[in-house]
Structures are given as structure tokens and as C-alpha cells.
Amino acid sequence: MKKLFILLSISVLFITGCSIKKLDNNSIENNLDTLMSVKVSMYNEFYEGYKYYLPKTLRFVDKDEYNAVLMDFHNNRYYLYVDAISYYHKISNNYEENSESYLSKRLDYGKKTGYIQIDEVDSNYFVQFVFHYAKMEAYVPKDEIVDVVSNMCSVLRSVKFHDAILDSLIGENVLDYKEEDFSLFKADPSKENFLDVVEREETDLYKKDLEDEKIDLDN
């Protein structure tokens, strides 16, 4: 499986389905409790073995089966990675809270676990949010953290896996995956993985465009 390491506009009311939740513009933790307790019944993104809901406040920049680059109204980029392999093998959440982070919190809602860790890096903040075997990352200004975390909540709380399909795919080795240095439940307080991959992907796309232009000129 290919792995990349990349990753709402909050008004007074947050609407999801028929539920209306009042959010706090100043408290990330209060919003987490409010948003993650919402039961999700709507899905608009479907893949082999899982599905999730993408809110209207986010749009795709690029995506494949297990990775996606998203963008919000502030032009912040998010990286989403869905780890179906860890879900299938029921990898335990061994995250340890970091007292030196701007925010570090282990998350437990029902049978689903994860964590959120936010670290100041250079002039902005690196947000890492893991929940139910999916991860989102973003590197954003401080005054947009609350919006970004709320956006991430909307996606991550909705991820739902299809056990029968994953059993068939993984059992028959249809999913091509291998050991990686990255661990879903180990937070790196730097933005290097995230930004390096974004830059590398954009460079590769630029080189491809140049090659395509060269081919056209040759013709």
C-alpha cells in the first residue's frame, strides 16, 4: 500500500445531517467533545473496504485510494491517510501525551480511539489528528487552528470500514503493502514528513508536465 505523510469554517452553528451543534470559537477540546460525539449517517466518499463523509468546507486537490490532499476555504492544505491495514490487524493505540505540545490529547469515544497533537513549528502550527485508523495533518496559522480541527473532526469521525471486503482484499494479498518507518500512533512534532512529501509530489507533477510539453513539441 502506498503511504504518504501529508494532511470548517466555524460559525456560531455547525450543521451535520439534522444535528445542530453549538461550537466554541476559542476551545478546541470542547469542540472535540461536541463534534466527535455526533453519530454519522451520511457518506459521500466510497472506496474498497471503507467510506467517509467529506464536508462541503473541504475539496479534493488530489486523491487515490488511501490518500488524499484536501483544501479548505482558507487555502490550508490537509493530508488524509486511511490505514486499512492497521485497522485489519487491530493495532493498539499506544500514543503518549506530550506535555511540551501546544495541545496533546489521547481520544477515546466509544470503541474508537486516537489522538490530537498540535505543535508550534516555525511561525505556524502543525496539527496531527488520528482517529479510528485514519490520520489528517495540516500546517496552519494559529488563528485558524479551531476551524482546521473542526474540519478534521467531520472527516475522521465518519470513517467506516467494511470488514468483509477488507478480509477478502488483505487475505488474498490484493492490497500491496509493506513495512514503513511511519507509525500511525507515533506523533512526530515536526512538519518535515508532511511538507517534504507535498513538495516532492508537486515537483514530480511539475516534471511530468514538462515532459508532456516536450513530447507535444516533438510532435
Buried (B, 14 or more C-beta within 10 A) or exposed (E): BEBBBBBBBBEEEBEBEEEEBEBEEEEBEEBBEBBBEBEBEEBEBEBBBBBBBBBEBBEEBBBEBBBBBBBBBBEBBBBBBBBBBBBBEEBEBEBEEBEEBBBBBBBEBEEBBBBBBBBEBEEBBBBBBBBBBBBBBBBBEEEBBBBBBBBBBBBBBBBEBBEEBBEEBBEEEEBEBEEEEBEBBEBBBEBEBBBEBBEEBEEEEEEEEEEEEEEEEEE
